[in-house]
Amino acid sequence: MGVPDQLAERMSMAEQHEYLRARFSRRTMIRGGAVTLGAVTGGAFVTGATAQAAVPTQPLSHTEEVDGSLVAPFGRHLAWGNDPRTEITVSWQVPVAVKKPFIRIGAHPWDLSRKIEAEVRTLYTPAGVGASGDHTQYYLHAKLTHLRPGRTYYYGVGHQGFDPAEAHLLGTLGTFTTAPAHKAPFTFTAFGDEGVSYHGLANNSLLLGQNPAFHLHAGDIAYADPAGQGKTADTGFDSRIWDQFLAQTESVAKSVPWMVSYGNHDMEAWYSPNGYGGEEARWNLPDNGPDKKNLPGVYSFVYGNTAVISLDPNDVSFEIPANLGISGGTQTTWFEGQLKKYRAAKDIDFVVVFFHHCAYCTSTAHASEGGVRQEWVPLFDKYQVDLVINGHNHQYERTDVIKGNTVTKKLPIGGTAYPETEGVVYVTAGAAGRSLYAFTAPDSYEGHLNEVDSVASFINTKDGKVNETVAWSRVRYLNYSFLRVDVTPAPKGHYTTLKVQGIAETGDRIDHFTVARKAK
């Protein structure tokens, strides 16, 4: 039960948020038993406290606590801090309230003597918000700093009554490896639009086999809000989907940093005026973006010779305008500053940008986002971005090399792009697990070429959909898939490469190409 449709159409997301808040009394909130979000820190690895919860909360009563030995943590997921060489956050969930949650960490599984208290972020969703029952979720986070570069650490998460250092619980331990101090070859993976499904689970199993240093999720993460309009009137919202999603991804995310960007289905209007209050409870991402309050999913990090930037296209989307203009232009200003900084850095060769809405796609569902082309494509061109990864459209599509909205070079399967002189390659990798969309043109992928000179499509503009006929759609694959990117450094003056592969859920390769530039 959200804002009536006739009111929602005239209200911003913030106004809808306040309207819905008023419908639930303080008595209802107390009955739900949510706790105030706070930060508890300690130990040599932990930094300061994080922000307070956006969701009004009340203390837990003692009767709601259970014997900790009967409760096992689940849904472990990692995320880099601002510096992947020395910082990482370990996050997890428990199904009920527990006492004194903590993490143990060490260089060996038999040496977990360092015990660090964890932060609890509690998210309460009352019955009547979408399809959710009266549901409280407990997310725990331990931000670790002062780690050593290129080192593998063992960790275990627990609480009073459940100590992962005990012999019978050693099977619950996880590992992570920090980024190296110097340039070295590495692999990362990427996709968007996963949700909870067999196909998402299958893609995750293949991801783990790639041995990635990190994974990029380009928005529309769990689909707890299936409507995806960023409105309190969105029907079908169910916060419990997140419990299933985090359990599904744990096989990868417990050892591979799972770096998310926010899409339209990640705006959950109940929790905060910008729709990201729920996401802030679940994730602990780098905090180096332009506006942590309004844009918590905007950040950057550097791994080896590659800079990665996450953007929030909800801020510039004409198609789904719930958060249109929320940053007041600060995101684009920050983004250009990051591009200038990384292009000037002597130890960074590649810049990879990932976000949800597509700059270039011919899907019959969403196609291309005019706000992205207007605000960011000129910056991609100006600063010679090496690779742009999107989701939103549930299929795989890869462009030729584009500059100035025009094809500068046909890029066949197996070809090489040189962004310093030619332009940018865009990949839509939105077939991680949700139901698939469609193309107007036939599939054309490795081993199944069916090339066409032009494809009928459209672009979402501030005035609505505008039809366009495009010549840049080079590879199209309508089935479940993900991206693998192998980064190979080179001596100064020689070509360093990104070798990009589209991998189908079957394990077959559907596309491959190389991005090359001279190493600094």
C-alpha positions as CSV (number, residue, x, y, z in Angstrom):
1,M,0.0,0.0,0.0
2,G,1.8,3.1,-1.2
3,V,0.8,6.6,-2.3
4,P,-2.4,6.6,-4.4
5,D,-1.5,6.8,-8.1
6,Q,-3.3,10.1,-8.6
7,L,-1.1,11.7,-5.9
8,A,2.1,9.9,-6.9
9,E,2.0,11.4,-10.3
10,R,2.3,14.9,-8.9
11,M,4.9,14.1,-6.2
12,S,8.6,13.8,-6.1
13,M,10.2,10.8,-4.5
14,A,11.0,12.8,-1.4
15,E,7.3,13.9,-1.1
16,Q,6.1,10.4,-1.6
17,H,8.5,9.2,1.1
18,E,7.1,11.7,3.6
19,Y,3.5,10.8,2.7
20,L,4.1,7.1,3.3
21,R,6.0,7.8,6.5
22,A,2.9,9.6,7.9
23,R,0.8,6.5,7.3
24,F,2.7,4.4,9.7
25,S,2.4,5.4,13.4
26,R,5.2,5.3,16.0
27,R,3.3,2.5,17.6
28,T,3.7,0.4,14.5
29,M,7.4,1.1,14.3
30,I,7.9,0.0,18.0
31,R,6.0,-3.2,17.3
32,G,8.4,-4.0,14.5
33,G,11.4,-3.7,16.9
34,A,14.0,-2.1,14.7
35,V,17.2,-0.9,16.3
36,T,19.0,2.4,15.7
37,L,21.9,2.1,13.3
38,G,25.2,2.8,15.0
39,A,28.8,2.0,14.5
40,V,31.0,0.0,16.9
41,T,34.7,0.0,16.1
42,G,37.8,-1.5,17.5
43,G,41.0,-3.4,16.7
44,A,43.9,-2.4,14.5
45,F,42.0,-2.8,11.3
46,V,38.9,-0.7,11.8
47,T,38.3,2.9,11.0
48,G,35.7,5.3,12.3
49,A,31.9,5.1,12.5
50,T,29.6,5.4,9.5
51,A,26.5,7.4,9.1
52,Q,23.3,6.9,11.0
53,A,20.4,5.0,9.5
54,A,18.0,6.8,7.3
55,V,15.1,4.7,8.6
56,P,13.4,5.7,11.9
57,T,14.0,3.0,14.4
58,Q,13.4,1.8,18.0
59,P,15.5,-0.2,20.4
60,L,15.1,-4.0,20.5
61,S,13.6,-5.5,23.6
62,H,15.6,-8.1,25.4
63,T,13.0,-10.8,24.7
64,E,13.7,-10.5,20.9
65,E,17.2,-11.9,21.3
66,V,17.9,-15.6,21.0
67,D,20.7,-18.0,21.9
68,G,23.5,-17.0,19.6
69,S,24.7,-20.6,19.2
70,L,21.5,-21.3,17.3
71,V,22.0,-18.5,14.8
72,A,24.4,-18.8,11.8
73,P,25.5,-15.8,9.7
74,F,24.7,-15.8,6.0
75,G,24.9,-13.6,2.9
76,R,28.6,-12.6,3.3
77,H,29.7,-10.1,0.7
78,L,32.9,-8.0,0.4
79,A,33.5,-4.5,-1.0
80,W,36.6,-2.5,-1.5
81,G,37.3,0.6,0.5
82,N,38.7,3.7,-1.1
83,D,42.1,1.9,-1.5
84,P,41.8,-1.8,-2.5
85,R,45.4,-2.3,-1.6
86,T,44.7,-1.7,2.1
87,E,40.9,-1.5,2.7
88,I,38.0,-3.8,2.5
89,T,34.6,-4.2,4.2
90,V,33.2,-7.6,5.1
91,S,29.4,-7.6,5.4
92,W,26.9,-10.3,6.3
93,Q,23.4,-10.9,7.7
94,V,21.8,-12.7,10.6
95,P,18.1,-13.6,10.6
96,V,17.5,-12.4,14.2
97,A,19.1,-10.0,16.6
98,V,22.4,-11.3,18.1
99,K,24.7,-10.0,20.8
100,K,28.2,-8.6,20.2
101,P,28.8,-9.4,16.5
102,F,32.4,-9.5,15.4
103,I,34.9,-10.6,12.7
104,R,38.0,-12.6,13.2
105,I,40.9,-12.1,10.8
106,G,44.4,-13.5,10.3
107,A,47.0,-14.7,7.8
108,H,46.2,-18.3,8.4
109,P,43.0,-20.2,9.2
110,W,44.5,-21.5,12.5
111,D,45.5,-18.0,13.5
112,L,42.4,-15.9,14.0
113,S,43.3,-14.2,17.2
114,R,42.4,-10.7,16.1
115,K,38.8,-10.1,17.0
116,I,37.1,-6.9,15.8
117,E,33.6,-5.7,16.7
118,A,31.1,-5.2,13.9
119,E,28.6,-2.5,13.1
120,V,24.9,-3.3,13.0
121,R,22.6,-1.7,10.5
122,T,19.0,-2.8,11.1
123,L,16.3,-2.3,8.4
124,Y,12.7,-2.5,9.4
125,T,9.9,-2.9,6.8
126,P,6.3,-2.9,8.3
127,A,3.5,-5.0,6.8
128,G,1.6,-2.9,4.3
129,V,4.7,-1.6,2.4
130,G,4.4,-3.4,-0.9
131,A,4.1,-7.1,-0.5
132,S,6.5,-7.2,2.5
133,G,5.5,-8.8,5.7
134,D,6.4,-7.3,9.0
135,H,10.1,-7.8,8.5
136,T,13.3,-6.8,10.2
137,Q,16.7,-7.4,8.6
138,Y,20.0,-7.3,10.4
139,Y,23.1,-6.3,8.3
140,L,26.5,-6.3,9.8
141,H,29.7,-4.6,8.6
142,A,33.3,-4.6,9.5
143,K,35.5,-2.2,7.7
144,L,39.1,-3.3,7.7
145,T,42.0,-0.9,7.0
146,H,45.8,-0.9,7.3
147,L,45.9,-4.2,5.4
148,R,49.0,-5.3,3.4
149,P,48.8,-5.1,-0.4
150,G,48.7,-8.4,-2.3
151,R,48.0,-10.4,0.8
152,T,45.5,-13.2,1.3
153,Y,43.6,-13.0,4.6
154,Y,41.3,-15.5,6.3
155,Y,38.3,-14.3,8.2
156,G,35.3,-15.6,10.0
157,V,32.2,-13.7,11.2
158,G,30.3,-14.4,14.3
159,H,28.6,-13.2,17.5
160,Q,28.2,-14.2,21.1
161,G,27.6,-17.9,21.1
162,F,28.9,-18.4,17.5
163,D,32.7,-18.1,17.2
164,P,34.2,-19.1,13.8
165,A,37.6,-19.8,15.4
166,E,36.1,-22.9,17.2
167,A,37.2,-26.1,15.5
168,H,33.7,-27.3,14.5
169,L,33.0,-23.9,12.8
170,L,36.2,-23.6,10.7
171,G,34.2,-24.6,7.6
172,T,32.5,-21.2,7.8
173,L,35.7,-19.2,7.2
174,G,36.2,-17.1,4.1
175,T,39.2,-15.4,2.4
176,F,40.0,-12.3,0.5
177,T,43.1,-10.9,-1.3
178,T,44.0,-7.3,-1.3
179,A,45.1,-5.5,-4.5
180,P,48.8,-5.6,-5.3
181,A,51.0,-2.6,-4.7
182,H,52.3,-2.6,-8.3
183,K,51.0,-3.3,-11.7
184,A,50.3,-7.0,-12.4
185,P,47.9,-9.0,-14.6
186,F,44.4,-9.5,-13.2
187,T,40.8,-10.4,-14.2
188,F,37.5,-8.9,-13.3
189,T,34.0,-9.8,-14.2
190,A,30.8,-7.8,-14.7
191,F,27.1,-8.0,-15.4
192,G,23.8,-6.2,-14.5
193,D,20.2,-7.1,-13.7
194,E,20.6,-10.4,-11.7
195,G,17.8,-10.8,-9.3
196,V,17.0,-14.2,-7.7
197,S,16.8,-17.1,-10.2
198,Y,18.4,-20.3,-11.4
199,H,20.1,-18.3,-14.2
200,G,21.6,-15.9,-11.6
201,L,22.9,-18.9,-9.7
202,A,24.3,-20.5,-12.8
203,N,26.1,-17.3,-13.8
204,N,27.5,-16.9,-10.3
205,S,29.1,-20.4,-10.5
206,L,30.7,-19.5,-13.8
207,L,32.0,-16.2,-12.3
208,L,33.7,-18.0,-9.5
209,G,35.5,-20.1,-12.0
210,Q,37.1,-17.1,-13.7
211,N,39.0,-16.3,-10.5
212,P,38.2,-12.6,-10.7
213,A,39.9,-10.0,-8.5
214,F,36.5,-8.2,-8.2
215,H,33.1,-8.2,-9.7
216,L,31.1,-5.2,-11.0
217,H,27.3,-5.3,-10.8
218,A,25.9,-2.6,-13.1
219,G,22.6,-2.0,-11.2
220,D,19.2,-3.6,-10.7
221,I,20.7,-5.9,-8.1
222,A,18.0,-8.0,-6.3
223,Y,14.7,-6.7,-7.7
224,A,13.0,-6.5,-4.3
225,D,11.1,-3.7,-6.1
226,P,9.9,-5.3,-9.3
227,A,8.2,-2.1,-10.6
228,G,11.4,-0.1,-10.8
229,Q,9.8,3.3,-11.0
230,G,11.2,4.6,-7.7
231,K,7.8,5.4,-6.3
232,T,6.2,4.5,-3.0
233,A,3.2,3.3,-5.1
234,D,5.4,0.6,-6.7
235,T,3.6,-2.7,-6.3
236,G,5.1,-6.0,-5.3
237,F,8.0,-4.6,-3.2
238,D,9.2,-7.3,-0.9
239,S,12.3,-6.7,1.2
240,R,12.7,-10.4,1.9
241,I,14.0,-10.9,-1.7
242,W,17.3,-9.4,-0.4
243,D,17.8,-12.3,2.0
244,Q,17.5,-14.7,-0.9
245,F,19.7,-12.6,-3.2
246,L,22.6,-12.3,-0.7
247,A,22.4,-16.0,0.1
248,Q,22.5,-16.7,-3.7
249,T,25.6,-14.6,-4.3
250,E,27.5,-15.6,-1.2
251,S,29.4,-18.3,-3.1
252,V,31.3,-15.6,-5.0
253,A,30.8,-12.5,-2.9
254,K,32.3,-14.0,0.3
255,S,35.8,-14.0,-1.4
256,V,35.4,-11.6,-4.4
257,P,34.6,-7.9,-3.7
258,W,31.1,-7.4,-5.2
259,M,31.0,-3.7,-6.3
260,V,27.5,-2.5,-7.1
261,S,26.1,0.5,-9.0
262,Y,22.5,1.5,-8.4
263,G,19.8,1.1,-11.1
264,N,16.1,2.0,-11.2
265,H,15.0,-1.1,-9.3
266,D,17.4,-0.2,-6.5
267,M,15.4,2.9,-5.6
268,E,13.2,1.6,-2.8
269,A,11.2,4.7,-1.9
270,W,10.0,3.6,1.6
271,Y,13.4,3.9,3.3
272,S,14.6,7.4,2.4
273,P,13.7,10.4,0.2
274,N,16.3,9.3,-2.4
275,G,15.3,5.7,-2.3
276,Y,18.7,4.5,-1.2
277,G,18.2,4.0,2.5
278,G,17.8,0.3,2.2
279,E,20.9,0.1,0.0
280,E,23.0,2.0,2.6
281,A,22.0,-0.6,5.2
282,R,23.1,-3.5,3.0
283,W,26.3,-2.2,1.3
284,N,29.4,-0.5,2.5
285,L,30.9,1.0,-0.6
286,P,33.8,3.5,-1.1
287,D,32.9,6.9,0.3
288,N,34.9,9.0,-2.1
289,G,32.0,10.1,-4.3
290,P,30.6,13.6,-4.6
291,D,27.5,13.3,-2.5
292,K,27.2,10.4,0.0
293,K,23.8,11.6,1.2
294,N,22.1,11.6,-2.2
295,L,24.4,9.4,-4.3
296,P,25.8,6.6,-2.2
297,G,26.4,4.4,-5.2
298,V,28.8,6.9,-6.9
299,Y,32.5,6.2,-6.2
300,S,35.8,5.1,-7.7
301,F,38.7,2.9,-6.9
302,V,42.0,1.9,-8.5
303,Y,43.2,-1.7,-8.9
304,G,46.6,-2.1,-10.5
305,N,46.8,0.0,-13.6
306,T,43.0,0.4,-13.9
307,A,40.7,3.0,-12.5
308,V,37.0,2.0,-12.1
309,I,34.2,4.6,-11.7
310,S,30.6,3.8,-10.6
311,L,28.0,6.4,-11.7
312,D,24.3,6.8,-10.8
313,P,22.3,7.3,-14.0
314,N,19.0,7.7,-12.0
315,D,20.3,11.3,-11.6
316,V,20.2,11.9,-15.4
317,S,17.5,9.5,-16.6
318,F,14.7,10.9,-18.8
319,E,13.1,7.5,-19.0
320,I,12.6,6.9,-15.3
321,P,12.8,10.4,-13.7
322,A,12.2,9.6,-10.0
323,N,15.6,10.9,-9.1
324,L,16.3,13.1,-12.1
325,G,18.5,16.0,-11.2
326,I,19.0,14.9,-7.6
327,S,22.7,15.8,-7.6
328,G,22.1,19.3,-9.0
329,G,24.9,18.6,-11.5
330,T,27.5,17.7,-8.8
331,Q,27.8,14.1,-10.1
332,T,28.9,15.1,-13.6
333,T,31.3,17.7,-12.2
334,W,32.9,15.1,-9.9
335,F,33.0,12.6,-12.7
336,E,35.0,15.0,-15.0
337,G,37.3,15.7,-12.1
338,Q,37.9,11.9,-11.6
339,L,38.6,11.5,-15.3
340,K,41.1,14.4,-15.3
341,K,42.9,12.9,-12.3
342,Y,43.1,9.4,-13.6
343,R,44.3,10.5,-17.1
344,A,47.1,12.5,-15.4
345,A,48.1,9.8,-13.0
346,K,51.4,8.2,-14.1
347,D,50.5,4.7,-12.9
348,I,47.0,4.4,-14.3
349,D,46.5,3.2,-17.9
350,F,42.9,2.3,-18.2
351,V,39.6,3.9,-17.1
352,V,36.5,1.7,-16.9
353,V,33.1,3.2,-16.2
354,F,30.1,1.2,-15.2
355,F,26.5,2.2,-14.4
356,H,23.0,1.0,-15.2
357,H,21.2,2.8,-18.0
358,C,22.6,2.2,-21.4
359,A,24.3,4.9,-23.5
360,Y,23.9,2.7,-26.6
361,C,21.6,-0.3,-26.9
362,T,18.9,-1.5,-29.4
363,S,16.7,-3.4,-27.0
364,T,13.0,-3.2,-27.6
365,A,12.5,-2.6,-23.9
366,H,14.6,0.4,-22.8
367,A,17.1,1.0,-25.7
368,S,19.3,4.0,-25.1
369,E,19.1,6.7,-22.4
370,G,19.3,10.3,-23.7
371,G,20.3,11.7,-20.4
372,V,23.4,9.6,-20.4
373,R,24.3,10.6,-23.9
374,Q,23.7,14.3,-23.1
375,E,25.6,14.4,-19.8
376,W,28.4,11.8,-19.9
377,V,29.1,10.6,-23.5
378,P,30.9,13.8,-24.3
379,L,33.1,13.2,-21.3
380,F,33.7,9.6,-22.3
381,D,35.0,10.9,-25.7
382,K,37.0,13.8,-24.3
383,Y,38.9,11.7,-21.8
384,Q,39.1,8.6,-24.0
385,V,37.4,6.2,-21.6
386,D,38.5,2.7,-22.4
387,L,35.3,0.7,-21.7
388,V,31.8,1.5,-20.6
389,I,29.7,-1.3,-19.0
390,N,25.9,-1.0,-18.7
391,G,22.9,-3.2,-17.7
392,H,19.2,-2.2,-17.8
393,N,18.5,-4.1,-21.0
394,H,18.4,-7.8,-20.4
395,Q,20.6,-9.1,-23.1
396,Y,24.2,-8.8,-24.4
397,E,25.0,-6.1,-26.9
398,R,28.3,-4.6,-27.9
399,T,29.0,-1.6,-30.1
400,D,31.6,-0.7,-32.7
401,V,34.0,2.1,-31.7
402,I,32.0,5.3,-31.2
403,K,33.0,8.9,-30.9
404,G,30.8,11.9,-31.3
405,N,27.8,9.6,-31.6
406,T,29.2,8.2,-34.8
407,V,31.0,4.9,-35.6
408,T,34.7,5.7,-36.1
409,K,35.7,2.1,-36.6
410,K,33.9,-1.2,-37.2
411,L,35.0,-3.6,-34.5
412,P,34.4,-7.2,-35.5
413,I,34.6,-10.1,-33.1
414,G,38.3,-10.5,-32.3
415,G,39.2,-6.9,-33.2
416,T,41.2,-4.3,-31.4
417,A,40.1,-0.7,-30.4
418,Y,42.6,2.1,-29.6
419,P,40.7,4.6,-27.5
420,E,43.5,7.2,-27.6
421,T,42.8,7.8,-31.3
422,E,39.5,6.1,-32.2
423,G,36.8,6.3,-29.5
424,V,34.9,4.3,-27.0
425,V,33.4,0.7,-26.9
426,Y,30.1,0.2,-25.0
427,V,28.9,-3.1,-23.7
428,T,25.4,-3.9,-22.4
429,A,25.8,-6.9,-20.1
430,G,22.3,-7.0,-18.5
431,A,21.6,-10.7,-18.9
432,A,22.7,-11.9,-15.4
433,G,19.4,-13.6,-14.4
434,R,16.2,-11.7,-15.0
435,S,13.8,-12.5,-17.8
436,L,15.2,-11.6,-21.2
437,Y,14.1,-8.8,-23.5
438,A,14.3,-8.7,-27.4
439,F,16.0,-7.1,-30.3
440,T,14.6,-5.8,-33.6
441,A,17.6,-7.3,-35.5
442,P,18.7,-10.9,-35.5
443,D,21.3,-12.3,-33.0
444,S,24.9,-12.0,-34.2
445,Y,27.6,-13.4,-32.0
446,E,30.7,-15.6,-32.2
447,G,30.1,-18.7,-34.2
448,H,26.7,-17.3,-35.3
449,L,27.3,-14.1,-37.3
450,N,24.3,-12.4,-38.8
451,E,25.5,-8.8,-39.4
452,V,23.3,-6.1,-40.6
453,D,24.1,-2.6,-41.8
454,S,21.6,-0.8,-39.6
455,V,19.2,-1.5,-36.7
456,A,15.9,0.3,-35.9
457,S,15.8,1.5,-32.3
458,F,14.9,4.5,-30.1
459,I,16.4,6.8,-27.5
460,N,14.6,8.1,-24.4
461,T,14.7,11.9,-24.3
462,K,13.1,14.6,-22.2
463,D,10.3,14.8,-24.7
464,G,9.8,11.0,-24.8
465,K,10.9,8.2,-27.1
466,V,12.6,9.3,-30.3
467,N,13.1,6.7,-33.1
468,E,16.6,6.3,-34.5
469,T,18.3,3.9,-37.0
470,V,21.8,3.0,-35.8
471,A,24.9,1.5,-37.4
472,W,26.9,0.7,-34.2
473,S,25.2,-2.5,-33.1
474,R,28.0,-5.1,-33.7
475,V,27.3,-8.1,-31.4
476,R,23.8,-9.2,-30.1
477,Y,23.1,-12.2,-28.0
478,L,19.7,-12.9,-26.5
479,N,20.5,-15.2,-23.6
480,Y,22.1,-15.2,-20.2
481,S,25.7,-14.1,-20.0
482,F,28.4,-12.0,-18.3
483,L,31.6,-10.2,-19.0
484,R,35.2,-11.3,-18.3
485,V,38.0,-8.7,-18.6
486,D,41.7,-9.7,-18.5
487,V,44.0,-6.8,-17.8
488,T,47.6,-7.2,-18.9
489,P,50.1,-4.4,-18.0
490,A,53.1,-3.6,-20.2
491,P,56.4,-1.7,-20.0
492,K,56.2,2.0,-20.6
493,G,55.6,2.8,-24.3
494,H,54.3,-0.7,-25.1
495,Y,50.7,-1.6,-25.5
496,T,48.9,-2.7,-22.4
497,T,45.5,-4.4,-23.0
498,L,42.0,-5.1,-21.8
499,K,40.9,-8.4,-23.3
500,V,37.1,-8.5,-23.1
501,Q,35.0,-11.6,-23.5
502,G,31.3,-12.2,-23.4
503,I,30.6,-15.5,-21.7
504,A,27.3,-17.3,-22.0
505,E,25.6,-19.2,-19.2
506,T,26.6,-22.3,-21.0
507,G,30.3,-21.4,-20.7
508,D,30.6,-20.7,-24.4
509,R,32.3,-17.5,-25.6
510,I,29.9,-15.2,-27.5
511,D,32.2,-12.3,-28.1
512,H,35.8,-11.1,-27.6
513,F,37.7,-8.0,-28.4
514,T,40.7,-6.1,-27.2
515,V,41.2,-2.5,-26.0
516,A,44.8,-1.4,-26.2
517,R,46.7,1.8,-25.3
518,K,50.3,2.6,-24.7
519,A,51.4,2.1,-21.1
520,K,52.6,5.2,-19.2
